[in-house]
Every structure is written in C-alpha cells, then in structure tokens.
Amino acid sequence: MTDLYLMALINVGLCVAIVVISVCRLNTMQGSVLLRVQSEYAGYIGGAIASAAQPWWNEWPQWGSLAIAAALLLGLIFSGHAWRKDKPPASATSPAPLSDFPEISP
C-alpha cells in the first residue's frame, strides 16, 4: 500500500509542475497566439489535474502514468528556451510559410 501512496505523491508532484508551467505559458499568450496552441496548454492543465486526482476515485497511478507525466514535463522543460522573455515562439502565433521550405517550389 505504501508503494501506491508513493507513486501517487510522485504523480501529484509531476502534475503540479505541469500545471504551473502550462498556466505560466497560457498567461503569456495574447490574442495573436493560435487557438490550437492555447487549447494544447489548456488540455495539459486538464489532463494533469485529472491525473493527479486519480486516487480520489480509487484509481491509483502506475508506472505508465508516471512515465507519461514525466515525459510531458520534460517536453515542457526542454521547450522553455522558446518561451524566454515571456513571449510565445513565432510558431505559436502563425503557421510556417510553405515558401521557406526548399522541397516545395511554387
């Protein structure tokens, strides 16, 4: 039983970190950010809260839940360089123009 509690605590810690990073990034987004990018971070928040609340409905997190939460958190941490100076990256505000790709010629 203590293993379940330990996994639940680790899962809550990972999920809290995911929520904090996602809320901070959503807070920096203004009207120019694409709706799908805003929805992505809102989905991260909802999923992390649902994952952290699993023990309340008697569903204890297992290794798979911890792996997914850790992978998502690492992805958020490693993409932090693009979010420096409290502004979203250019890819979050508009689609990449196709003319920039050498494989595609008009």
N, C-alpha and C positions, 0 to 999 in steps of 0.2 A: 504494500500500500504506500510505503514511503517513496517508492520509485515513481508512482503515479503523481504524488504531490510534487516531487522534484521536477518531473517533466512539465507539469502544469505551471510551476513557477518560472522555469526557463522559457516556456512558451509565452507566458504573460510578459516577461521582460523583453523578448524579441518583438512581440506585438506592440508593446508600448513604444518602443523605439521606432517601429514602422509608422505608427500613428503620428508621433511627434514630427518625424521628417516629412511625412505627407502633408500634415497641417501647415508646416512652415512653407513648403513649396506651394501649396494652394494659396497661402496668404500673399505670396509674392506675385501671383498671377493677376493680371489686369484684363481688361476687355479684349486685348489683342491676342490672347492665348486661345488656341483652338479648343473647341468644346470637347473633342475626344481626349485631349491631354488633361483637361480638368476632370473629365469623367474617369480617367485612369487613376488619378490620385484619390478621388472620392471612393472608387472601388477598393483601392488599397486600404483606406480607412475602414470601410465597412467590413471587408474581409478580415482585417486584423482584429477588430472588435469582436466579430463573431467567433474567430478562432480562440481569442483569449477567454471568451465566456463559455467555452465548451463544458467545463466541469459543472456549471450551474444546471445543465440539463443531462448530467450523468454521462457525458461523452468525454472521456479523458484523452488528451493528446498523446500520440505515439511518436515514434521516430520519424515517420513520414511528415507529420505536421511540423515537427521541429526543423526538418530539413528544408521544407518549403519556406517556412518563415525566415530561416537563416539565409537562404538563397535570395529571397526578396530583399531582405535587409542589406545584404552585401551588394546587391544591384543598386539599391538606393544610395549606399555609401560611395560606391565607385563612380556613380554618375554625378556626384556632388561637385566635381570640378566644372561641370557645365552650368551649374546654378550659382556660381560665385557672384558676389556683389548684388545679391537679391534681385536678379533678373533672370527670366527664363531663357533657355537657349533659343537660337533662331529657328531650330527645327520644331519648337513648340508653338511658334507664332504663325508659321505659314509652311505649306508643303514645299519641298525642294523643287526647284525648277528643273525640268527634264533636259533643258539645253545644256546644263552643266555636266552631263554625263557623256563621255566620248563615244560610248557604244550606241548612243541614239543620235542619229543625224536627221535634221529636219528635211 
